[in-house]
């Protein structure tokens, strides 16, 4: 196995993604969890760039690292939540969890070790963003627009629900 710059970049980005996921699960403060999630999203975008999927990388940065993170932060700031301490888990549970993760990683490695996809064309990624745009705005325009209407309806519904909760809280006080 030869080490190249691409392999080193992939390993670094994969470690950052895994570390962000582990931190997301183990941190106690919600804002810190969101920051760990941003690290995971950005490193996955880097992996997309390594795979010559620039469109997916830019969508990953714009939508997930930007919009979803901002929505999560707004949700955290706008909701009332109590600061209750979650009881710590025992060492046996952490050990079993770690062994389960190692077992899953080993099974995954065994599953892909001798996997052969055959020969692929070398120019699959040429003008991939242009091809996605042409397909999206010609062949899939109806589902694209329906998705935008669905997201708009969801936003309006969330605003209505938030306002009705404020009215109920005002009536109780």
Order of alpha helices (4+ residues) and beta strands (2+ residues): alpha-alpha-alpha-alpha-alpha-alpha-alpha
